[in-house]
């Protein structure tokens, strides 16, 4: 890591606005289910929460397992 990056006090972020198609939604849902390591799991949860908040994922697909118990 270059020394100049160590001196930056704040992370650089980018906001992207757009529409997620049905195929993209299904791909992201499948990807979130496959991810396993800790960092990837956190990223998957962030993506899932974002999609839920934007209305792309309904309550029936979020937060409950097959038995209907919230996780």
C-alpha positions in Angstrom: 0.0 0.0 0.0 1.5 3.4 -1.0 2.3 5.8 1.9 0.0 8.4 0.4 -3.0 6.1 0.9 -2.1 5.8 4.6 -2.5 9.5 5.2 -6.1 9.8 3.8 -8.4 10.1 6.8 -11.6 9.2 5.0 -12.5 6.6 2.4 -13.5 7.7 -1.0 -17.0 6.7 -2.0 -19.1 6.8 -5.1 -22.9 6.8 -5.4 -24.4 5.0 -8.3 -28.1 5.4 -9.1 -29.9 3.1 -11.5 -32.4 0.4 -12.0 -31.8 -3.3 -11.3 -33.3 -5.6 -13.8 -35.0 -8.9 -12.9 -32.0 -10.8 -14.2 -29.6 -8.7 -12.2 -31.8 -9.0 -9.1 -31.7 -12.8 -9.4 -28.0 -12.9 -10.0 -27.4 -10.7 -6.9 -29.7 -12.9 -4.8 -27.8 -16.0 -5.9 -24.4 -14.3 -5.3 -25.4 -13.3 -1.8 -26.3 -16.9 -1.1 -23.0 -18.3 -2.3 -20.7 -15.8 -0.5 -18.9 -17.4 2.4 -16.0 -15.5 3.9 -16.5 -12.7 6.5 -15.8 -9.7 4.2 -17.9 -11.2 1.4 -20.7 -12.0 3.8 -20.8 -8.4 5.0 -20.8 -7.1 1.4 -23.6 -9.5 0.6 -25.7 -8.3 3.5 -25.2 -4.7 2.6 -26.3 -5.4 -1.0 -29.3 -7.4 0.3 -30.3 -4.6 2.7 -30.0 -2.0 -0.1 -32.1 -4.0 -2.5 -34.7 -4.5 0.3 -34.8 -0.8 1.1 -35.1 0.1 -2.6 -38.1 -2.3 -2.9 -36.5 -4.9 -5.1 -36.8 -7.7 -2.5 -40.1 -8.3 -0.7 -40.5 -9.2 2.9 -41.3 -12.8 1.9 -37.8 -13.3 0.6 -35.9 -11.4 3.4 -35.1 -12.4 7.0 -36.8 -15.7 7.2 -35.6 -19.2 6.5 -37.7 -22.0 4.9 -39.4 -22.8 8.3 -40.5 -19.2 8.7 -38.2 -18.4 11.6 -36.3 -15.1 11.3 -32.5 -15.4 11.4 
